[in-house]
Amino acid sequence: MTLGIVLMLTTSCSESDFFNNYQSAHEGWEQEDLKVFNFDVVDTVNVYQSYINIRTNNSYAFSNLFLIVKMIPPQGNATIDTLQYQMAKPDGSMLGAGFTDVKEHKLVWRIPLKFDVLGTHTVEIEHAMRRANEVQGEAVLKGVTEIGLQIQ
């Protein structure tokens, strides 16, 4: 009976996804490959938590990740965030969850996130990585296998 109560409490307190979608980056994430996520907002009362989920493998050569994230509501007034995330420890070992060479990085985007208008919203994500002392960005960000958007 105690196990049943614990199970009920853990399942009733878990967060559910309002939106959770991934897009692949087959041979690495190309700089020109804008990841676009569309979802319908039907609630302007609740507050959400949002994450950008990145899956990497051992080919990822950087200790951080720079992203440009644009959210476009139905009326078209976009907001743009330039974000930096730590992807590796100082010793070079990758952060994130996973037992194999593939790591899942759950990166906080906006907490809290509240929608002001109903309708279809669009989120565009692109990487803005470049090597130190270089002007040109990385044409292909090797080691990134999937990019996801999660809203709970």
N, CA, C and O atoms as a GROMACS GRO file, in nm:
protein
  608
    1MET      N    1   0.082  -0.119   0.000
    1MET     CA    2   0.000   0.000   0.000
    1MET      C    3   0.086   0.125   0.000
    1MET      O    4   0.052   0.222  -0.067
    2THR      N    5   0.197   0.124   0.073
    2THR     CA    6   0.286   0.240   0.077
    2THR      C    7   0.343   0.268  -0.061
    2THR      O    8   0.355   0.385  -0.100
    3LEU      N    9   0.380   0.163  -0.136
    3LEU     CA   10   0.432   0.181  -0.270
    3LEU      C   11   0.328   0.249  -0.360
    3LEU      O   12   0.364   0.334  -0.441
    4GLY      N   13   0.203   0.214  -0.347
    4GLY     CA   14   0.095   0.275  -0.425
    4GLY      C   15   0.081   0.423  -0.396
    4GLY      O   16   0.060   0.502  -0.488
    5ILE      N   17   0.094   0.462  -0.270
    5ILE     CA   18   0.083   0.604  -0.234
    5ILE      C   19   0.201   0.682  -0.290
    5ILE      O   20   0.183   0.791  -0.344
    6VAL      N   21   0.322   0.627  -0.280
    6VAL     CA   22   0.440   0.693  -0.334
    6VAL      C   23   0.427   0.709  -0.485
    6VAL      O   24   0.457   0.815  -0.540
    7LEU      N   25   0.383   0.603  -0.554
    7LEU     CA   26   0.366   0.608  -0.698
    7LEU      C   27   0.264   0.713  -0.737
    7LEU      O   28   0.285   0.788  -0.832
    8MET      N   29   0.152   0.720  -0.663
    8MET     CA   30   0.048   0.818  -0.692
    8MET      C   31   0.100   0.960  -0.672
    8MET      O   32   0.071   1.047  -0.754
    9LEU      N   33   0.177   0.984  -0.567
    9LEU     CA   34   0.230   1.117  -0.541
    9LEU      C   35   0.331   1.159  -0.646
    9LEU      O   36   0.331   1.274  -0.689
   10THR      N   37   0.418   1.068  -0.689
   10THR     CA   38   0.518   1.104  -0.788
   10THR      C   39   0.456   1.126  -0.925
   10THR      O   40   0.503   1.212  -1.000
   11THR      N   41   0.353   1.052  -0.960
   11THR     CA   42   0.291   1.072  -1.090
   11THR      C   43   0.201   1.195  -1.089
   11THR      O   44   0.188   1.261  -1.192
   12SER      N   45   0.138   1.227  -0.978
   12SER     CA   46   0.050   1.343  -0.975
   12SER      C   47   0.128   1.473  -0.967
   12SER      O   48   0.076   1.578  -1.003
   13CYS      N   49   0.253   1.469  -0.920
   13CYS     CA   50   0.334   1.589  -0.908
   13CYS      C   51   0.425   1.611  -1.028
   13CYS      O   52   0.493   1.713  -1.035
   14SER      N   53   0.426   1.518  -1.123
   14SER     CA   54   0.516   1.534  -1.236
   14SER      C   55   0.462   1.641  -1.330
   14SER      O   56   0.342   1.666  -1.338
   15GLU      N   57   0.554   1.704  -1.401
   15GLU     CA   58   0.517   1.807  -1.495
   15GLU      C   59   0.486   1.743  -1.629
   15GLU      O   60   0.549   1.646  -1.670
   16SER      N   61   0.387   1.800  -1.699
   16SER     CA   62   0.354   1.746  -1.829
   16SER      C   63   0.396   1.846  -1.936
   16SER      O   64   0.401   1.967  -1.914
   17ASP      N   65   0.426   1.792  -2.052
   17ASP     CA   66   0.470   1.876  -2.162
   17ASP      C   67   0.351   1.934  -2.235
   17ASP      O   68   0.258   1.863  -2.273
   18PHE      N   69   0.354   2.064  -2.254
   18PHE     CA   70   0.259   2.133  -2.340
   18PHE      C   71   0.304   2.115  -2.485
   18PHE      O   72   0.222   2.099  -2.576
   19PHE      N   73   0.436   2.120  -2.505
   19PHE     CA   74   0.495   2.102  -2.637
   19PHE      C   75   0.632   2.038  -2.619
   19PHE      O   76   0.708   2.079  -2.531
   20ASN      N   77   0.665   1.939  -2.702
   20ASN     CA   78   0.796   1.875  -2.695
   20ASN      C   79   0.826   1.817  -2.833
   20ASN      O   80   0.762   1.720  -2.876
   21ASN      N   81   0.923   1.877  -2.903
   21ASN     CA   82   0.951   1.835  -3.038
   21ASN      C   83   1.101   1.846  -3.064
   21ASN      O   84   1.167   1.939  -3.015
   22TYR      N   85   1.155   1.752  -3.141
   22TYR     CA   86   1.296   1.751  -3.177
   22TYR      C   87   1.310   1.756  -3.329
   22TYR      O   88   1.224   1.709  -3.403
   23GLN      N   89   1.421   1.814  -3.374
   23GLN     CA   90   1.458   1.812  -3.515
   23GLN      C   91   1.601   1.764  -3.526
   23GLN      O   92   1.686   1.800  -3.443
   24SER      N   93   1.628   1.684  -3.626
   24SER     CA   94   1.760   1.624  -3.643
   24SER      C   95   1.858   1.718  -3.712
   24SER      O   96   1.821   1.805  -3.790
   25ALA      N   97   1.984   1.696  -3.680
   25ALA     CA   98   2.096   1.759  -3.749
   25ALA      C   99   2.186   1.644  -3.790
   25ALA      O  100   2.273   1.602  -3.714
   26HIS      N  101   2.167   1.593  -3.909
   26HIS     CA  102   2.225   1.465  -3.950
   26HIS      C  103   2.378   1.462  -3.949
   26HIS      O  104   2.437   1.374  -3.886
   27GLU      N  105   2.442   1.554  -4.015
   27GLU     CA  106   2.589   1.557  -4.022
   27GLU      C  107   2.644   1.673  -3.941
   27GLU      O  108   2.751   1.725  -3.973
   28GLY      N  109   2.574   1.713  -3.839
   28GLY     CA  110   2.609   1.833  -3.763
   28GLY      C  111   2.508   1.942  -3.794
   28GLY      O  112   2.434   1.934  -3.892
   29TRP      N  113   2.505   2.044  -3.710
   29TRP     CA  114   2.407   2.152  -3.724
   29TRP      C  115   2.467   2.262  -3.810
   29TRP      O  116   2.557   2.334  -3.768
   30GLU      N  117   2.416   2.274  -3.932
   30GLU     CA  118   2.465   2.376  -4.024
   30GLU      C  119   2.419   2.514  -3.979
   30GLU      O  120   2.309   2.530  -3.927
   31GLN      N  121   2.506   2.612  -3.998
   31GLN     CA  122   2.476   2.748  -3.954
   31GLN      C  123   2.351   2.803  -4.021
   31GLN      O  124   2.276   2.881  -3.961
   32GLU      N  125   2.328   2.764  -4.144
   32GLU     CA  126   2.211   2.812  -4.218
   32GLU      C  127   2.083   2.732  -4.187
   32GLU      O  128   1.976   2.767  -4.236
   33ASP      N  129   2.094   2.626  -4.107
   33ASP     CA  130   1.981   2.538  -4.078
   33ASP      C  131   1.903   2.590  -3.957
   33ASP      O  132   1.927   2.549  -3.843
   34LEU      N  133   1.811   2.679  -3.984
   34LEU     CA  134   1.725   2.736  -3.882
   34LEU      C  135   1.623   2.630  -3.839
   34LEU      O  136   1.552   2.575  -3.922
   35LYS      N  137   1.617   2.603  -3.709
   35LYS     CA  138   1.520   2.506  -3.657
   35LYS      C  139   1.394   2.584  -3.620
   35LYS      O  140   1.399   2.676  -3.538
   36VAL      N  141   1.281   2.544  -3.679
   36VAL     CA  142   1.156   2.617  -3.663
   36VAL      C  143   1.054   2.525  -3.596
   36VAL      O  144   1.029   2.413  -3.642
   37PHE      N  145   0.994   2.575  -3.487
   37PHE     CA  146   0.894   2.500  -3.412
   37PHE      C  147   0.766   2.585  -3.407
   37PHE      O  148   0.770   2.702  -3.369
   38ASN      N  149   0.654   2.525  -3.446
   38ASN     CA  150   0.524   2.592  -3.441
   38ASN      C  151   0.434   2.518  -3.343
   38ASN      O  152   0.430   2.395  -3.341
   39PHE      N  153   0.361   2.595  -3.262
   39PHE     CA  154   0.266   2.534  -3.168
   39PHE      C  155   0.152   2.632  -3.143
   39PHE      O  156   0.168   2.753  -3.154
   40ASP      N  157   0.036   2.575  -3.110
   40ASP     CA  158  -0.084   2.655  -3.085
   40ASP      C  159  -0.101   2.681  -2.937
   40ASP      O  160  -0.100   2.588  -2.856
   41VAL      N  161  -0.116   2.807  -2.902
   41VAL     CA  162  -0.142   2.847  -2.764
   41VAL      C  163  -0.292   2.864  -2.749
   41VAL      O  164  -0.355   2.940  -2.823
   42VAL      N  165  -0.349   2.794  -2.651
   42VAL     CA  166  -0.493   2.802  -2.625
   42VAL      C  167  -0.520   2.851  -2.483
   42VAL      O  168  -0.634   2.846  -2.436
   43ASP      N  169  -0.415   2.898  -2.414
   43ASP     CA  170  -0.427   2.938  -2.275
   43ASP      C  171  -0.334   3.057  -2.248
   43ASP      O  172  -0.213   3.047  -2.269
   44THR      N  173  -0.390   3.167  -2.202
   44THR     CA  174  -0.308   3.284  -2.167
   44THR      C  175  -0.304   3.306  -2.016
   44THR      O  176  -0.261   3.412  -1.970
   45VAL      N  177  -0.350   3.208  -1.940
   45VAL     CA  178  -0.354   3.222  -1.794
   45VAL      C  179  -0.235   3.151  -1.729
   45VAL      O  180  -0.168   3.209  -1.644
   46ASN      N  181  -0.210   3.026  -1.769
   46ASN     CA  182  -0.105   2.946  -1.706
   46ASN      C  183   0.035   2.998  -1.738
   46ASN      O  184   0.058   3.064  -1.839
   47VAL      N  185   0.126   2.965  -1.649
   47VAL     CA  186   0.267   2.998  -1.665
   47VAL      C  187   0.341   2.868  -1.695
   47VAL      O  188   0.313   2.765  -1.634
   48TYR      N  189   0.435   2.873  -1.788
   48TYR     CA  190   0.506   2.755  -1.835
   48TYR      C  191   0.656   2.767  -1.806
   48TYR      O  192   0.707   2.874  -1.774
   49GLN      N  193   0.725   2.654  -1.819
   49GLN     CA  194   0.870   2.648  -1.816
   49GLN      C  195   0.914   2.603  -1.954
   49GLN      O  196   0.852   2.514  -2.014
   50SER      N  197   1.019   2.664  -2.005
   50SER     CA  198   1.061   2.628  -2.141
   50SER      C  199   1.210   2.595  -2.143
   50SER      O  200   1.291   2.655  -2.072
   51TYR      N  201   1.243   2.496  -2.227
   51TYR     CA  202   1.378   2.445  -2.237
   51TYR      C  203   1.415   2.425  -2.383
   51TYR      O  204   1.330   2.395  -2.467
   52ILE      N  205   1.542   2.442  -2.411
   52ILE     CA  206   1.597   2.402  -2.539
   52ILE      C  207   1.679   2.277  -2.509
   52ILE      O  208   1.772   2.279  -2.428
   53ASN      N  209   1.644   2.169  -2.575
   53ASN     CA  210   1.711   2.041  -2.553
   53ASN      C  211   1.805   2.014  -2.669
   53ASN      O  212   1.766   2.015  -2.786
   54ILE      N  213   1.931   1.989  -2.634
   54ILE     CA  214   2.033   1.964  -2.735
   54ILE      C  215   2.094   1.827  -2.708
   54ILE      O  216   2.136   1.798  -2.596
   55ARG      N  217   2.099   1.744  -2.811
   55ARG     CA  218   2.167   1.615  -2.800
   55ARG      C  219   2.300   1.626  -2.874
   55ARG      O  220   2.305   1.667  -2.990
   56THR      N  221   2.407   1.587  -2.804
   56THR     CA  222   2.541   1.592  -2.863
   56THR      C  223   2.607   1.456  -2.851
   56THR      O  224   2.566   1.371  -2.772
   57ASN      N  225   2.710   1.437  -2.932
   57ASN     CA  226   2.794   1.317  -2.919
   57ASN      C  227   2.938   1.361  -2.896
   57ASN      O  228   2.965   1.480  -2.878
   58ASN      N  229   3.030   1.266  -2.898
   58ASN     CA  230   3.170   1.296  -2.867
   58ASN      C  231   3.237   1.388  -2.968
   58ASN      O  232   3.347   1.437  -2.942
   59SER      N  233   3.175   1.414  -3.081
   59SER     CA  234   3.233   1.502  -3.182
   59SER      C  235   3.214   1.650  -3.148
   59SER      O  236   3.272   1.736  -3.214
   60TYR      N  237   3.135   1.680  -3.046
   60TYR     CA  238   3.114   1.820  -3.009
   60TYR      C  239   3.242   1.873  -2.946
   60TYR      O  240   3.288   1.820  -2.845
   61ALA      N  241   3.301   1.977  -3.006
   61ALA     CA  242   3.436   2.020  -2.969
   61ALA      C  243   3.442   2.144  -2.881
   61ALA      O  244   3.551   2.193  -2.852
   62PHE      N  245   3.328   2.194  -2.837
   62PHE     CA  246   3.326   2.320  -2.763
   62PHE      C  247   3.283   2.297  -2.619
   62PHE      O  248   3.218   2.198  -2.587
   63SER      N  249   3.320   2.390  -2.533
   63SER     CA  250   3.278   2.382  -2.393
   63SER      C  251   3.151   2.461  -2.368
   63SER      O  252   3.094   2.454  -2.259
   64ASN      N  253   3.106   2.537  -2.468
   64ASN     CA  254   2.985   2.616  -2.453
   64ASN      C  255   2.903   2.609  -2.581
   64ASN      O  256   2.940   2.542  -2.678
   65LEU      N  257   2.790   2.679  -2.580
   65LEU     CA  258   2.703   2.684  -2.696
   65LEU      C  259   2.633   2.819  -2.696
   65LEU      O  260   2.572   2.858  -2.597
   66PHE      N  261   2.642   2.890  -2.808
   66PHE     CA  262   2.570   3.016  -2.825
   66PHE      C  263   2.452   2.992  -2.918
   66PHE      O  264   2.467   2.932  -3.025
   67LEU      N  265   2.336   3.038  -2.877
   67LEU     CA  266   2.214   3.024  -2.957
   67LEU      C  267   2.146   3.160  -2.973
   67LEU      O  268   2.156   3.247  -2.886
   68ILE      N  269   2.076   3.175  -3.084
   68ILE     CA  270   1.986   3.288  -3.104
   68ILE      C  271   1.847   3.227  -3.117
   68ILE      O  272   1.821   3.146  -3.205
   69VAL      N  273   1.758   3.269  -3.027
   69VAL     CA  274   1.622   3.213  -3.022
   69VAL      C  275   1.524   3.328  -3.044
   69VAL      O  276   1.525   3.428  -2.973
   70LYS      N  277   1.439   3.309  -3.144
   70LYS     CA  278   1.339   3.411  -3.177
   70LYS      C  279   1.201   3.351  -3.156
   70LYS      O  280   1.169   3.245  -3.209
   71MET      N  281   1.117   3.421  -3.077
   71MET     CA  282   0.978   3.377  -3.060
   71MET      C  283   0.888   3.478  -3.131
   71MET      O  284   0.896   3.599  -3.107
   72ILE      N  285   0.802   3.425  -3.219
   72ILE     CA  286   0.715   3.508  -3.299
   72ILE      C  287   0.570   3.472  -3.266
   72ILE      O  288   0.524   3.364  -3.302
   73PRO      N  289   0.498   3.561  -3.196
   73PRO     CA  290   0.356   3.536  -3.168
   73PRO      C  291   0.271   3.562  -3.293
   73PRO      O  292   0.323   3.612  -3.393
   74PRO      N  293   0.143   3.529  -3.288
   74PRO     CA  294   0.058   3.546  -3.406
   74PRO      C  295   0.059   3.687  -3.465
   74PRO      O  296   0.051   3.702  -3.587
   75GLN      N  297   0.069   3.790  -3.382
   75GLN     CA  298   0.066   3.926  -3.434
   75GLN      C  299   0.200   3.969  -3.494
   75GLN      O  300   0.209   4.077  -3.552
   76GLY      N  301   0.305   3.886  -3.479
   76GLY     CA  302   0.430   3.910  -3.548
   76GLY      C  303   0.534   3.993  -3.476
   76GLY      O  304   0.638   4.020  -3.536
   77ASN      N  305   0.513   4.036  -3.353
   77ASN     CA  306   0.613   4.115  -3.279
   77ASN      C  307   0.713   4.021  -3.212
   77ASN      O  308   0.692   3.977  -3.099
   78ALA      N  309   0.820   3.991  -3.283
   78ALA     CA  310   0.917   3.891  -3.237
   78ALA      C  311   1.001   3.942  -3.121
   78ALA      O  312   1.033   4.061  -3.113
   79THR      N  313   1.037   3.849  -3.032
   79THR     CA  314   1.137   3.876  -2.929
   79THR      C  315   1.255   3.784  -2.958
   79THR      O  316   1.238   3.668  -2.994
   80ILE      N  317   1.375   3.839  -2.941
   80ILE     CA  318   1.496   3.764  -2.975
   80ILE      C  319   1.585   3.756  -2.852
   80ILE      O  320   1.612   3.856  -2.786
   81ASP      N  321   1.630   3.634  -2.821
   81ASP     CA  322   1.723   3.610  -2.710
   81ASP      C  323   1.853   3.556  -2.767
   81ASP      O  324   1.853   3.467  -2.852
   82THR      N  325   1.964   3.611  -2.719
   82THR     CA  326   2.096   3.556  -2.748
   82THR      C  327   2.141   3.487  -2.621
   82THR      O  328   2.154   3.551  -2.516
   83LEU      N  329   2.166   3.357  -2.630
   83LEU     CA  330   2.189   3.276  -2.511
   83LEU      C  331   2.323   3.206  -2.518
   83LEU      O  332   2.371   3.169  -2.625
   84GLN      N  333   2.383   3.188  -2.401
   84GLN     CA  334   2.507   3.110  -2.390
   84GLN      C  335   2.487   3.003  -2.284
   84GLN      O  336   2.437   3.031  -2.175
   85TYR      N  337   2.527   2.880  -2.317
   85TYR     CA  338   2.515   2.768  -2.225
   85TYR      C  339   2.650   2.700  -2.209
   85TYR      O  340   2.727   2.691  -2.304
   86GLN      N  341   2.676   2.652  -2.089
   86GLN     CA  342   2.795   2.571  -2.064
   86GLN      C  343   2.761   2.427  -2.101
   86GLN      O  344   2.659   2.374  -2.057
   87MET      N  345   2.846   2.365  -2.182
   87MET     CA  346   2.820   2.229  -2.230
   87MET      C  347   2.917   2.127  -2.173
   87MET      O  348   2.891   2.006  -2.180
   88ALA      N  349   3.030   2.174  -2.118
   88ALA     CA  350   3.132   2.081  -2.067
   88ALA      C  351   3.192   2.136  -1.938
   88ALA      O  352   3.190   2.256  -1.912
   89LYS      N  353   3.244   2.043  -1.860
   89LYS     CA  354   3.315   2.079  -1.737
   89LYS      C  355   3.453   2.133  -1.775
   89LYS      O  356   3.498   2.113  -1.888
   90PRO      N  357   3.522   2.200  -1.681
   90PRO     CA  358   3.658   2.249  -1.711
   90PRO      C  359   3.755   2.140  -1.756
   90PRO      O  360   3.850   2.168  -1.829
   91ASP      N  361   3.733   2.016  -1.713
   91ASP     CA  362   3.823   1.907  -1.755
   91ASP      C  363   3.789   1.854  -1.896
   91ASP      O  364   3.856   1.764  -1.946
   92GLY      N  365   3.686   1.911  -1.960
   92GLY     CA  366   3.650   1.872  -2.095
   92GLY      C  367   3.541   1.768  -2.104
   92GLY      O  368   3.490   1.741  -2.213
   93SER      N  369   3.502   1.707  -1.992
   93SER     CA  370   3.395   1.607  -1.996
   93SER      C  371   3.260   1.678  -2.014
   93SER      O  372   3.234   1.782  -1.955
   94MET      N  373   3.177   1.618  -2.098
   94MET     CA  374   3.050   1.678  -2.133
   94MET      C  375   2.952   1.674  -2.017
   94MET      O  376   2.942   1.575  -1.944
   95LEU      N  377   2.880   1.783  -2.002
   95LEU     CA  378   2.767   1.787  -1.909
   95LEU      C  379   2.648   1.721  -1.978
   95LEU      O  380   2.659   1.681  -2.094
   96GLY      N  381   2.539   1.709  -1.910
   96GLY     CA  382   2.420   1.650  -1.969
   96GLY      C  383   2.398   1.510  -1.920
   96GLY      O  384   2.482   1.452  -1.852
   97ALA      N  385   2.283   1.455  -1.954
   97ALA     CA  386   2.243   1.322  -1.910
   97ALA      C  387   2.272   1.221  -2.018
   97ALA      O  388   2.258   1.250  -2.137
   98GLY      N  389   2.311   1.102  -1.976
   98GLY     CA  390   2.334   0.993  -2.070
   98GLY      C  391   2.455   0.912  -2.033
   98GLY      O  392   2.554   0.966  -1.982
   99PHE      N  393   2.448   0.783  -2.058
   99PHE     CA  394   2.556   0.692  -2.021
   99PHE      C  395   2.648   0.660  -2.138
   99PHE      O  396   2.760   0.612  -2.117
  100THR      N  397   2.605   0.686  -2.259
  100THR     CA  398   2.688   0.658  -2.376
  100THR      C  399   2.756   0.787  -2.420
  100THR      O  400   2.764   0.883  -2.342
  101ASP      N  401   2.804   0.790  -2.542
  101ASP     CA  402   2.866   0.913  -2.592
  101ASP      C  403   2.762   1.018  -2.629
  101ASP      O  404   2.799   1.133  -2.655
  102VAL      N  405   2.634   0.984  -2.633
  102VAL     CA  406   2.528   1.080  -2.661
  102VAL      C  407   2.482   1.140  -2.528
  102VAL      O  408   2.446   1.068  -2.435
  103LYS      N  409   2.482   1.273  -2.522
  103LYS     CA  410   2.440   1.345  -2.402
  103LYS      C  411   2.320   1.432  -2.435
  103LYS      O  412   2.313   1.493  -2.542
  104GLU      N  413   2.226   1.436  -2.344
  104GLU     CA  414   2.108   1.522  -2.355
  104GLU      C  415   2.128   1.641  -2.262
  104GLU      O  416   2.146   1.625  -2.142
  105HIS      N  417   2.125   1.760  -2.320
  105HIS     CA  418   2.142   1.884  -2.244
  105HIS      C  419   2.007   1.954  -2.239
  105HIS      O  420   1.954   1.995  -2.342
  106LYS      N  421   1.952   1.968  -2.120
  106LYS     CA  422   1.824   2.038  -2.100
  106LYS      C  423   1.858   2.180  -2.055
  106LYS      O  424   1.891   2.202  -1.938
  107LEU      N  425   1.851   2.274  -2.148
  107LEU     CA  426   1.896   2.411  -2.125
  107LEU      C  427   1.776   2.502  -2.098
  107LEU      O  428   1.682   2.507  -2.179
  108VAL      N  429   1.778   2.571  -1.988
  108VAL     CA  430   1.668   2.661  -1.952
  108VAL      C  431   1.661   2.774  -2.054
  108VAL      O  432   1.762   2.838  -2.083
  109TRP      N  433   1.542   2.797  -2.107
  109TRP     CA  434   1.523   2.910  -2.198
  109TRP      C  435   1.452   3.022  -2.126
  109TRP      O  436   1.513   3.124  -2.093
  110ARG      N  437   1.324   3.005  -2.100
  110ARG     CA  438   1.247   3.108  -2.029
  110ARG      C  439   1.166   3.043  -1.917
  110ARG      O  440   1.081   2.957  -1.941
  111ILE      N  441   1.195   3.087  -1.796
  111ILE     CA  442   1.117   3.045  -1.680
  111ILE      C  443   1.096   3.169  -1.597
  111ILE      O  444   1.195   3.224  -1.547
  112PRO      N  445   0.979   3.216  -1.579
  112PRO     CA  446   0.853   3.164  -1.632
  112PRO      C  447   0.828   3.214  -1.775
  112PRO      O  448   0.885   3.314  -1.819
  113LEU      N  449   0.743   3.141  -1.846
  113LEU     CA  450   0.700   3.177  -1.980
  113LEU      C  451   0.549   3.188  -1.977
  113LEU      O  452   0.479   3.092  -1.943
  114LYS      N  453   0.498   3.305  -2.012
  114LYS     CA  454   0.353   3.327  -2.015
  114LYS      C  455   0.319   3.383  -2.152
  114LYS      O  456   0.386   3.474  -2.202
  115PHE      N  457   0.216   3.329  -2.211
  115PHE     CA  458   0.174   3.374  -2.344
  115PHE      C  459   0.067   3.481  -2.329
  115PHE      O  460  -0.027   3.466  -2.250
  116ASP      N  461   0.081   3.589  -2.405
  116ASP     CA  462  -0.012   3.701  -2.398
  116ASP      C  463  -0.128   3.689  -2.495
  116ASP      O  464  -0.235   3.747  -2.473
  117VAL      N  465  -0.108   3.614  -2.602
  117VAL     CA  466  -0.213   3.601  -2.704
  117VAL      C  467  -0.231   3.455  -2.744
  117VAL      O  468  -0.139   3.374  -2.736
  118LEU      N  469  -0.352   3.425  -2.787
  118LEU     CA  470  -0.384   3.292  -2.838
  118LEU      C  471  -0.339   3.281  -2.983
  118LEU      O  472  -0.318   3.382  -3.051
  119GLY      N  473  -0.326   3.158  -3.029
  119GLY     CA  474  -0.293   3.135  -3.170
  119GLY      C  475  -0.160   3.064  -3.187
  119GLY      O  476  -0.097   3.021  -3.091
  120THR      N  477  -0.119   3.054  -3.313
  120THR     CA  478   0.003   2.983  -3.347
  120THR      C  479   0.126   3.070  -3.320
  120THR      O  480   0.139   3.181  -3.372
  121HIS      N  481   0.215   3.017  -3.239
  121HIS     CA  482   0.342   3.082  -3.208
  121HIS      C  483   0.453   3.005  -3.280
  121HIS      O  484   0.442   2.884  -3.301
  122THR      N  485   0.558   3.075  -3.318
  122THR     CA  486   0.672   3.015  -3.385
  122THR      C  487   0.798   3.047  -3.304
  122THR      O  488   0.819   3.160  -3.262
  123VAL      N  489   0.880   2.944  -3.285
  123VAL     CA  490   1.011   2.963  -3.222
  123VAL      C  491   1.115   2.918  -3.322
  123VAL      O  492   1.109   2.806  -3.374
  124GLU      N  493   1.212   3.006  -3.350
  124GLU     CA  494   1.322   2.976  -3.440
  124GLU      C  495   1.451   2.971  -3.360
  124GLU      O  496   1.480   3.062  -3.281
  125ILE      N  497   1.529   2.866  -3.380
  125ILE     CA  498   1.655   2.849  -3.308
  125ILE      C  499   1.768   2.832  -3.409
  125ILE      O  500   1.760   2.751  -3.502
  126GLU      N  501   1.874   2.909  -3.389
  126GLU     CA  502   1.994   2.892  -3.471
  126GLU      C  503   2.116   2.899  -3.381
  126GLU      O  504   2.113   2.963  -3.276
  127HIS      N  505   2.222   2.834  -3.423
  127HIS     CA  506   2.345   2.842  -3.344
  127HIS      C  507   2.428   2.961  -3.391
  127HIS      O  508   2.422   3.001  -3.507
  128ALA      N  509   2.504   3.015  -3.299
  128ALA     CA  510   2.589   3.130  -3.328
  128ALA      C  511   2.732   3.102  -3.282
  128ALA      O  512   2.796   3.187  -3.220
  129MET      N  513   2.780   2.982  -3.312
  129MET     CA  514   2.912   2.940  -3.265
  129MET      C  515   3.021   2.984  -3.362
  129MET      O  516   3.005   2.982  -3.484
  130ARG      N  517   3.134   3.024  -3.302
  130ARG     CA  518   3.255   3.053  -3.379
  130ARG      C  519   3.374   3.024  -3.290
  130ARG      O  520   3.363   3.022  -3.168
  131ARG      N  521   3.485   3.001  -3.352
  131ARG     CA  522   3.608   2.974  -3.277
  131ARG      C  523   3.665   3.104  -3.226
  131ARG      O  524   3.643   3.210  -3.284
  132ALA      N  525   3.741   3.096  -3.117
  132ALA     CA  526   3.803   3.214  -3.057
  132ALA      C  527   3.889   3.286  -3.160
  132ALA      O  528   3.962   3.223  -3.237
  133ASN      N  529   3.880   3.417  -3.161
  133ASN     CA  530   3.958   3.505  -3.249
  133ASN      C  531   3.926   3.488  -3.397
  133ASN      O  532   4.006   3.526  -3.482
  134GLU      N  533   3.810   3.432  -3.429
  134GLU     CA  534   3.768   3.419  -3.568
  134GLU      C  535   3.636   3.492  -3.587
  134GLU      O  536   3.548   3.488  -3.501
  135VAL      N  537   3.624   3.560  -3.701
  135VAL     CA  538   3.503   3.635  -3.729
  135VAL      C  539   3.393   3.545  -3.785
  135VAL      O  540   3.277   3.557  -3.747
  136GLN      N  541   3.431   3.455  -3.874
  136GLN     CA  542   3.335   3.365  -3.936
  136GLN      C  543   3.284   3.263  -3.835
  136GLN      O  544   3.360   3.209  -3.756
  137GLY      N  545   3.154   3.238  -3.839
  137GLY     CA  546   3.096   3.135  -3.755
  137GLY      C  547   3.125   2.996  -3.807
  137GLY      O  548   3.172   2.979  -3.919
  138GLU      N  549   3.097   2.897  -3.725
  138GLU     CA  550   3.114   2.757  -3.765
  138GLU      C  551   3.008   2.724  -3.870
  138GLU      O  552   2.889   2.733  -3.843
  139ALA      N  553   3.053   2.685  -3.989
  139ALA     CA  554   2.959   2.650  -4.096
  139ALA      C  555   2.878   2.528  -4.058
  139ALA      O  556   2.758   2.520  -4.088
  140VAL      N  557   2.942   2.431  -3.991
  140VAL     CA  558   2.873   2.311  -3.943
  140VAL      C  559   2.920   2.286  -3.800
  140VAL      O  560   3.039   2.274  -3.774
  141LEU      N  561   2.825   2.280  -3.709
  141LEU     CA  562   2.855   2.254  -3.568
  141LEU      C  563   2.850   2.103  -3.549
  141LEU      O  564   2.744   2.046  -3.522
  142LYS      N  565   2.965   2.039  -3.563
  142LYS     CA  566   2.973   1.893  -3.554
  142LYS      C  567   2.946   1.847  -3.412
  142LYS      O  568   2.980   1.916  -3.315
  143GLY      N  569   2.886   1.731  -3.401
  143GLY     CA  570   2.857   1.673  -3.271
  143GLY      C  571   2.717   1.702  -3.220
  143GLY      O  572   2.675   1.640  -3.123
  144VAL      N  573   2.645   1.794  -3.281
  144VAL     CA  574   2.506   1.818  -3.244
  144VAL      C  575   2.420   1.727  -3.330
  144VAL      O  576   2.425   1.735  -3.453
  145THR      N  577   2.341   1.641  -3.266
  145THR     CA  578   2.261   1.546  -3.342
  145THR      C  579   2.114   1.582  -3.347
  145THR      O  580   2.045   1.551  -3.445
  146GLU      N  581   2.064   1.650  -3.242
  146GLU     CA  582   1.922   1.690  -3.240
  146GLU      C  583   1.906   1.817  -3.159
  146GLU      O  584   1.978   1.844  -3.063
  147ILE      N  585   1.806   1.896  -3.201
  147ILE     CA  586   1.771   2.020  -3.134
  147ILE      C  587   1.623   2.013  -3.102
  147ILE      O  588   1.542   1.982  -3.189
  148GLY      N  589   1.587   2.040  -2.977
  148GLY     CA  590   1.448   2.030  -2.938
  148GLY      C  591   1.399   2.150  -2.861
  148GLY      O  592   1.477   2.226  -2.804
  149LEU      N  593   1.269   2.167  -2.862
  149LEU     CA  594   1.202   2.270  -2.783
  149LEU      C  595   1.100   2.198  -2.694
  149LEU      O  596   1.019   2.118  -2.741
  150GLN      N  597   1.106   2.228  -2.565
  150GLN     CA  598   1.016   2.166  -2.468
  150GLN      C  599   0.952   2.276  -2.383
  150GLN      O  600   1.020   2.360  -2.326
  151ILE      N  601   0.819   2.273  -2.376
  151ILE     CA  602   0.745   2.367  -2.293
  151ILE      C  603   0.658   2.286  -2.200
  151ILE      O  604   0.577   2.204  -2.245
  152GLN      N  605   0.675   2.308  -2.069
  152GLN     CA  606   0.600   2.233  -1.968
  152GLN      C  607   0.504   2.326  -1.896
  152GLN      O  608   0.431   2.282  -1.807
   0.00000   0.00000   0.00000
